[in-house]
Amino acid sequence: MASIPIQYHAAEPTVSAGGRRVLSRRTLLRAAGAGIALPLLDCMQSRVSHAATPTPPRRLVAIHLESGLMPQFFFPQQGAAGPTSPYLDLIADHRGQFTVFSGMSHPNLGPGHEATNCFLTGAPNPLAKNFRNTQSLDQFAAERIGHETRFPSLHVSVQNSGALSDILAVSRSGVPIPAETSPQRLYRSLFVEGTAAEKATALRRIEAGGSVLDLVLDKSDRLQRVASARDRMRLDQYFDSVRELEARLARSREWEQRPKPVVDYPEPSDIDDRNQVVEKARLMSDLLRMALQTDSTRCITFYISTFHVVPHVPGVSNETHGLTHHGNEPGKIAELRRIEEAQMGILGHLLHALRDIDEQGSPLLDQTMVLFGSGLGSANSHSSVNLPLILAGGGFRHPGHLAFDEQQNEPLANLFVTMLQRMGIEADSFSSSTGSLRGLDA
């Protein structure tokens, strides 16, 4: 897929190098209302370091499948040379660019769909009455690098599951972050410039939000003095959320005054048919790819659910959730396999797009870690162990298949630590990790 022409209409500030002003490569000439990117000039590099263009930023995309994948079609067979299986063969074009893992999970989650709410957090005992989720991987990263982009993180979902919550991104205070389900709204927030009046309204709304928070914090001092120990714990969680909102408002105020990137991609229409989950997921993946390409964000979560729908996939006539509880009936397994193959195709579609975009002489995929998997190891039995997992891109020297003990699983959070470190984030632990993951070499 060819790269998308992009115009950045805002010049970045110059920086000083040895007493000499040094222009950013993304400094723009302006003519007739158009932005024209400059080539790399000598004055854009420091005479002190003679450095080439800055190292491209690292990104993270986490894709979650609510109903998992059938293990017999996903995991490589014992003794297989390289990562090969019926599902992995569907992305064979990317061998050498991904690693499939077996024998990994989060400890102490227990069986059931509730375990999927902890896919990026690893918080134990989600069925407990007083369960409180913990911060997700993407939010941990966004807190540290999110200030560098218009959107510290993006969260999208395809097909709300109804009774079950589509929880993937979770704030530091344990609160789920709502996901965008409309491709049209996502496109407009990323790429459509508001009018002067709309911007003024947005700024007034931001300022009003700040005023409300000031009032809330003022009242909180009085509450803290009279609250019980239990109530103070609840208030602490609430104030964590308030402080996170304050930080988001400050960033919004700054970015609201900067122009958005322009892309050569028409505004999409929303897909109203709930059964067109595959088509909608492909459309969402295109928008996410452009968000990465324009450096609008570096942390993305993507929740894909086929729950309670009959996907428009040839040979499928039954609702997906019922098929996941197939009881080893061949007909149900055959239909479910077609649905899961279509989901593997969504991953292949995104990997192709990222591989075909050049960023400073290397594929965008080399700078983007794509985690693809599920919090369910087998939806048929509601198992949350031996999870189906793929990590693609990120510039790793992918070994193809990393197999761990299927009885005593490797903590999935060990992989998360390695991913955070790959993003340049200083992290020695995350959730239930026991260290970084062995076997992945950059």
C-alpha positions as CSV (number, residue, x, y, z in Angstrom):
1,M,0.0,0.0,0.0
2,A,1.4,3.4,-1.0
3,S,2.1,6.0,1.6
4,I,-0.5,8.7,2.1
5,P,0.5,12.3,1.2
6,I,0.3,14.3,4.4
7,Q,0.6,18.0,5.0
8,Y,1.6,19.4,8.4
9,H,0.5,23.0,8.6
10,A,2.3,23.9,11.8
11,A,6.0,24.6,12.0
12,E,7.9,23.2,14.9
13,P,10.1,25.5,16.9
14,T,13.8,25.8,16.1
15,V,16.3,24.4,18.5
16,S,19.7,25.7,19.4
17,A,22.9,23.7,18.6
18,G,26.2,25.2,19.6
19,G,24.8,28.7,19.5
20,R,23.4,28.2,16.0
21,R,19.6,27.9,15.3
22,V,18.8,24.5,13.9
23,L,15.6,24.0,12.0
24,S,13.4,20.9,12.4
25,R,13.0,18.8,9.3
26,R,9.2,19.3,9.7
27,T,9.5,23.0,9.5
28,L,7.2,24.1,6.7
29,L,7.1,26.7,3.9
30,R,3.7,28.2,3.6
31,A,2.2,29.3,0.2
32,A,-1.4,29.9,-0.8
33,G,-2.6,28.1,2.3
34,A,-0.7,24.9,1.6
35,G,2.0,23.3,3.7
36,I,5.1,22.1,1.8
37,A,7.5,19.9,3.7
38,L,11.2,20.9,3.4
39,P,13.9,18.4,2.4
40,L,16.6,17.6,4.9
41,L,19.0,20.5,4.9
42,D,22.4,21.0,6.6
43,C,20.9,23.7,8.8
44,M,18.5,21.1,10.2
45,Q,21.4,19.1,11.8
46,S,23.7,20.1,14.6
47,R,27.3,20.8,13.7
48,V,28.2,19.4,17.0
49,S,26.7,15.9,16.5
50,H,26.3,15.8,12.8
51,A,23.4,13.5,13.5
52,A,21.1,12.2,10.9
53,T,17.4,12.6,11.2
54,P,16.0,11.8,14.7
55,T,15.3,8.2,15.5
56,P,11.6,7.5,14.6
57,P,9.4,7.1,17.7
58,R,8.3,3.7,18.9
59,R,4.6,2.8,18.9
60,L,2.3,0.3,20.5
61,V,-0.9,-1.3,19.1
62,A,-2.8,-3.8,21.2
63,I,-5.6,-5.8,19.4
64,H,-7.9,-7.9,21.5
65,L,-10.3,-10.6,20.3
66,E,-13.1,-11.1,22.8
67,S,-13.7,-14.7,22.0
68,G,-10.1,-16.0,21.5
69,L,-9.0,-18.4,18.8
70,M,-9.3,-22.2,18.6
71,P,-6.0,-23.5,19.9
72,Q,-5.8,-26.4,17.5
73,F,-5.7,-24.1,14.5
74,F,-3.6,-21.4,16.0
75,F,-0.6,-22.8,17.8
76,P,2.4,-24.3,15.9
77,Q,2.6,-28.1,16.0
78,Q,5.4,-29.7,18.0
79,G,8.5,-30.0,16.0
80,A,7.3,-27.7,13.2
81,A,10.1,-25.7,11.6
82,G,9.1,-22.1,12.0
83,P,5.7,-20.6,13.0
84,T,3.3,-22.6,10.9
85,S,-0.3,-23.6,11.6
86,P,-3.5,-23.2,9.7
87,Y,-4.0,-19.7,11.1
88,L,-0.4,-18.5,11.1
89,D,-0.1,-19.6,7.5
90,L,-2.6,-16.8,6.7
91,I,0.0,-14.2,7.6
92,A,3.0,-16.2,6.2
93,D,4.1,-13.1,4.2
94,H,5.2,-11.6,7.5
95,R,7.3,-14.5,8.7
96,G,10.4,-13.0,10.3
97,Q,8.3,-10.0,11.4
98,F,6.3,-11.7,14.1
99,T,6.6,-14.1,17.0
100,V,3.9,-16.4,18.2
101,F,3.8,-17.4,21.9
102,S,2.5,-20.5,23.6
103,G,2.4,-21.2,27.3
104,M,1.7,-17.6,28.4
105,S,-1.0,-16.1,30.6
106,H,-1.8,-13.9,33.6
107,P,-1.9,-15.7,36.9
108,N,-4.9,-15.9,39.1
109,L,-7.6,-14.7,36.7
110,G,-9.8,-17.7,36.8
111,P,-12.1,-18.9,34.0
112,G,-14.8,-16.8,32.3
113,H,-15.2,-13.8,30.0
114,E,-14.3,-11.5,32.9
115,A,-10.7,-12.5,32.4
116,T,-10.7,-10.6,29.2
117,N,-11.1,-7.4,31.1
118,C,-7.6,-7.9,32.4
119,F,-5.9,-8.7,29.1
120,L,-3.7,-5.6,29.3
121,T,-3.7,-5.2,33.1
122,G,-3.1,-8.6,34.6
123,A,-5.2,-7.6,37.7
124,P,-6.0,-10.8,39.6
125,N,-9.4,-12.2,40.7
126,P,-11.7,-10.3,38.4
127,L,-14.7,-12.3,39.8
128,A,-14.1,-11.1,43.3
129,K,-16.8,-9.0,44.8
130,N,-14.5,-6.1,45.6
131,F,-12.4,-6.4,42.4
132,R,-10.7,-3.3,41.2
133,N,-8.9,-3.3,37.9
134,T,-5.4,-1.8,37.5
135,Q,-3.7,0.3,34.9
136,S,-3.4,-1.2,31.5
137,L,-0.2,-1.5,29.5
138,D,-1.2,1.2,27.0
139,Q,-2.0,3.7,29.7
140,F,1.2,3.0,31.6
141,A,3.0,3.9,28.3
142,A,0.8,6.9,27.5
143,E,1.5,8.5,30.9
144,R,5.1,8.6,30.0
145,I,5.1,9.4,26.3
146,G,1.6,10.6,25.5
147,H,2.4,14.3,25.9
148,E,4.4,14.1,22.6
149,T,1.3,13.6,20.4
150,R,-2.1,15.1,20.0
151,F,-3.8,12.0,21.4
152,P,-1.9,10.4,24.3
153,S,-3.7,7.2,23.4
154,L,-6.5,6.0,21.2
155,H,-9.1,3.4,22.0
156,V,-11.5,1.9,19.4
157,S,-13.9,-1.0,19.5
158,V,-15.7,-2.9,16.8
159,Q,-19.1,-4.4,17.8
160,N,-20.1,-3.7,21.4
161,S,-20.8,-7.0,23.1
162,G,-24.0,-6.0,24.9
163,A,-24.0,-7.7,28.3
164,L,-20.2,-7.9,28.5
165,S,-18.1,-4.8,28.8
166,D,-15.6,-4.1,26.1
167,I,-12.8,-3.3,28.6
168,L,-9.3,-3.0,27.3
169,A,-7.8,0.4,28.2
170,V,-7.9,1.1,32.0
171,S,-6.8,4.2,33.7
172,R,-4.3,4.4,36.7
173,S,-7.3,4.6,39.0
174,G,-8.8,1.4,37.6
175,V,-11.5,3.0,35.6
176,P,-12.3,1.7,32.1
177,I,-11.7,4.2,29.3
178,P,-14.5,4.2,26.8
179,A,-13.7,3.2,23.2
180,E,-14.7,4.9,20.0
181,T,-17.1,2.8,17.9
182,S,-17.7,5.2,15.1
183,P,-15.2,5.3,12.2
184,Q,-16.7,8.6,11.1
185,R,-16.2,10.3,14.5
186,L,-12.7,8.8,14.7
187,Y,-11.8,10.2,11.3
188,R,-13.2,13.7,12.2
189,S,-11.3,13.8,15.6
190,L,-8.1,12.8,13.8
191,F,-8.1,14.8,10.6
192,V,-11.0,17.3,10.3
193,E,-10.2,20.8,11.2
194,G,-12.9,22.7,13.1
195,T,-14.0,26.1,12.1
196,A,-12.8,29.1,14.1
197,A,-16.2,29.2,15.9
198,E,-16.0,25.5,16.7
199,K,-12.4,25.9,18.0
200,A,-13.5,28.8,20.2
201,T,-16.4,26.7,21.6
202,A,-14.1,23.8,22.3
203,L,-11.7,26.0,24.1
204,R,-14.5,27.5,26.2
205,R,-15.6,23.9,27.0
206,I,-12.1,23.0,28.1
207,E,-11.8,26.1,30.3
208,A,-15.2,25.4,31.8
209,G,-14.0,21.9,32.6
210,G,-11.0,23.3,34.4
211,S,-13.2,25.6,36.5
212,V,-15.4,22.7,37.5
213,L,-12.4,20.7,38.6
214,D,-11.1,23.6,40.6
215,L,-14.4,23.6,42.5
216,V,-14.4,19.8,43.0
217,L,-10.9,19.9,44.4
218,D,-11.8,22.8,46.7
219,K,-14.7,20.8,48.1
220,S,-12.6,17.7,48.4
221,D,-10.4,19.2,51.2
222,R,-13.5,19.5,53.4
223,L,-14.6,15.9,52.6
224,Q,-11.1,14.5,53.4
225,R,-11.3,16.0,56.9
226,V,-14.6,14.3,57.9
227,A,-14.4,11.1,55.8
228,S,-13.8,7.6,57.3
229,A,-10.8,5.5,56.3
230,R,-12.9,3.5,53.8
231,D,-14.3,6.7,52.3
232,R,-10.9,8.3,52.0
233,M,-9.7,5.2,50.0
234,R,-12.7,5.8,47.6
235,L,-11.9,9.5,47.5
236,D,-8.3,8.8,46.6
237,Q,-9.4,6.7,43.6
238,Y,-11.8,9.5,42.6
239,F,-9.1,12.2,42.9
240,D,-6.7,10.1,40.8
241,S,-9.3,10.3,38.1
242,V,-9.7,14.0,38.6
243,R,-5.9,14.6,38.3
244,E,-5.9,12.4,35.1
245,L,-8.7,14.6,33.7
246,E,-6.8,17.7,34.6
247,A,-3.7,16.5,32.7
248,R,-5.9,15.7,29.6
249,L,-7.5,19.2,29.7
250,A,-4.1,20.8,29.8
251,R,-3.0,18.8,26.7
252,S,-6.3,19.5,25.0
253,R,-6.0,23.2,25.5
254,E,-2.5,23.1,23.8
255,W,-3.4,20.9,20.9
256,E,-6.7,22.6,20.2
257,Q,-4.8,25.5,18.8
258,R,-2.6,23.4,16.5
259,P,-3.7,22.4,13.0
260,K,-4.5,18.8,12.3
261,P,-2.7,16.7,9.6
262,V,-4.4,16.5,6.2
263,V,-4.6,13.0,4.6
264,D,-5.6,11.9,1.2
265,Y,-8.4,9.6,2.4
266,P,-12.1,10.4,2.2
267,E,-14.2,10.7,5.3
268,P,-15.8,7.3,5.9
269,S,-19.4,6.6,6.6
270,D,-20.4,4.5,9.6
271,I,-21.4,0.9,9.1
272,D,-24.8,0.3,10.7
273,D,-25.1,-3.4,10.1
274,R,-23.9,-5.1,13.3
275,N,-23.0,-8.2,11.4
276,Q,-20.4,-6.4,9.2
277,V,-17.8,-6.7,11.9
278,V,-15.0,-7.7,9.6
279,E,-15.7,-4.9,7.2
280,K,-15.8,-2.4,10.1
281,A,-12.6,-3.8,11.6
282,R,-10.8,-3.3,8.4
283,L,-12.0,0.3,8.1
284,M,-11.0,1.0,11.7
285,S,-7.5,-0.5,11.0
286,D,-7.1,1.8,8.1
287,L,-7.8,4.8,10.3
288,L,-5.5,3.6,13.0
289,R,-2.7,3.1,10.5
290,M,-3.1,6.7,9.4
291,A,-3.1,7.8,13.1
292,L,0.3,6.2,13.5
293,Q,1.6,7.5,10.1
294,T,0.7,11.1,11.1
295,D,2.1,10.5,14.6
296,S,-1.2,11.6,16.0
297,T,-0.7,9.0,18.7
298,R,1.7,6.2,19.7
299,C,-0.5,4.1,22.0
300,I,-3.6,2.3,20.5
301,T,-6.0,-0.3,21.8
302,F,-8.3,-2.1,19.3
303,Y,-11.1,-4.3,20.7
304,I,-12.7,-6.7,18.2
305,S,-15.8,-8.6,19.2
306,T,-18.0,-10.9,17.1
307,F,-20.2,-11.6,20.2
308,H,-23.9,-12.2,19.5
309,V,-23.6,-11.4,15.7
310,V,-23.5,-13.5,12.5
311,P,-20.5,-12.1,10.7
312,H,-20.8,-11.6,7.0
313,V,-18.3,-14.4,6.2
314,P,-19.0,-17.0,3.5
315,G,-20.2,-20.2,5.0
316,V,-21.3,-18.7,8.3
317,S,-25.0,-18.7,9.3
318,N,-24.9,-19.0,13.0
319,E,-24.2,-16.5,15.8
320,T,-20.6,-16.5,17.0
321,H,-21.0,-16.9,20.7
322,G,-22.9,-20.1,20.2
323,L,-20.3,-21.3,17.9
324,T,-17.5,-20.8,20.4
325,H,-19.3,-23.3,22.7
326,H,-19.1,-25.8,19.9
327,G,-18.8,-29.0,22.0
328,N,-16.5,-30.3,19.3
329,E,-19.3,-30.5,16.8
330,P,-17.6,-30.5,13.3
331,G,-20.1,-28.2,11.7
332,K,-19.8,-25.5,14.4
333,I,-16.0,-25.8,14.4
334,A,-16.0,-25.3,10.6
335,E,-18.1,-22.1,10.9
336,L,-16.1,-20.7,13.8
337,R,-12.9,-21.4,11.9
338,R,-14.1,-19.2,9.0
339,I,-14.8,-16.4,11.4
340,E,-11.4,-16.7,13.1
341,E,-9.6,-16.8,9.7
342,A,-11.3,-13.5,8.9
343,Q,-10.0,-12.1,12.1
344,M,-6.5,-13.2,11.2
345,G,-7.1,-11.5,7.9
346,I,-7.6,-8.2,9.8
347,L,-4.2,-8.6,11.4
348,G,-2.6,-9.3,8.0
349,H,-4.3,-6.3,6.5
350,L,-2.8,-4.0,9.1
351,L,0.7,-5.6,9.0
352,H,0.8,-5.1,5.2
353,A,-0.2,-1.5,5.5
354,L,2.4,-0.7,8.2
355,R,5.1,-2.6,6.2
356,D,4.4,-0.7,3.1
357,I,4.8,2.8,4.7
358,D,8.3,4.1,4.6
359,E,9.5,6.1,7.6
360,Q,13.0,7.6,7.3
361,G,14.2,4.6,5.3
362,S,12.5,1.8,7.2
363,P,9.0,0.3,7.3
364,L,6.6,1.9,9.8
365,L,6.1,-1.7,11.1
366,D,9.7,-1.7,12.4
367,Q,8.8,1.1,14.8
368,T,5.4,-0.3,15.7
369,M,4.8,-3.2,18.1
370,V,1.5,-4.9,17.2
371,L,0.2,-7.2,20.0
372,F,-2.6,-9.5,18.8
373,G,-4.4,-11.9,21.0
374,S,-7.1,-12.6,23.6
375,G,-7.6,-13.0,27.3
376,L,-9.3,-16.3,26.6
377,G,-7.2,-19.4,25.8
378,S,-10.3,-21.3,24.8
379,A,-13.8,-19.8,24.6
380,N,-15.3,-23.3,24.5
381,S,-14.1,-23.9,28.0
382,H,-13.7,-20.3,29.2
383,S,-10.1,-21.0,29.9
384,S,-7.8,-18.1,30.6
385,V,-4.5,-20.0,30.3
386,N,-2.2,-20.7,27.3
387,L,-3.4,-17.5,25.5
388,P,-3.2,-17.1,21.8
389,L,-0.6,-14.3,21.3
390,I,1.3,-12.8,18.5
391,L,3.8,-9.9,18.7
392,A,4.6,-8.4,15.3
393,G,7.0,-5.6,14.2
394,G,8.8,-3.3,16.7
395,G,12.2,-4.0,15.2
396,F,12.7,-7.2,17.2
397,R,14.7,-10.1,15.9
398,H,11.7,-12.4,15.9
399,P,12.5,-16.0,16.6
400,G,9.2,-17.2,15.1
401,H,7.8,-19.2,18.0
402,L,8.5,-18.9,21.8
403,A,7.1,-21.9,23.6
404,F,6.8,-21.9,27.4
405,D,5.5,-24.4,29.8
406,E,1.8,-25.0,29.1
407,Q,1.1,-26.1,32.7
408,Q,3.2,-23.5,34.5
409,N,2.7,-20.5,32.1
410,E,5.1,-17.7,31.7
411,P,3.6,-14.4,33.0
412,L,2.3,-12.4,30.1
413,A,3.4,-9.3,32.0
414,N,7.0,-10.3,31.3
415,L,6.3,-9.6,27.6
416,F,4.7,-6.3,28.6
417,V,7.9,-5.2,30.4
418,T,10.0,-6.0,27.3
419,M,7.6,-4.0,25.2
420,L,7.8,-1.0,27.5
421,Q,11.5,-1.1,27.5
422,R,11.5,-1.3,23.7
423,M,9.5,2.0,23.7
424,G,12.4,3.5,25.7
425,I,10.4,3.5,28.9
426,E,12.3,2.6,32.1
427,A,10.3,-0.2,33.6
428,D,11.6,-3.2,35.5
429,S,8.2,-4.6,36.4
430,F,4.5,-4.4,35.4
431,S,1.6,-6.1,37.1
432,S,2.5,-9.8,37.8
433,S,5.8,-9.7,35.9
434,T,8.9,-11.5,37.3
435,G,11.3,-9.7,34.9
436,S,11.6,-9.1,31.1
437,L,10.9,-11.9,28.6
438,R,13.8,-14.0,27.5
439,G,14.1,-14.9,23.8
440,L,13.1,-11.6,22.1
441,D,16.2,-9.9,20.8
442,A,16.1,-6.4,19.3
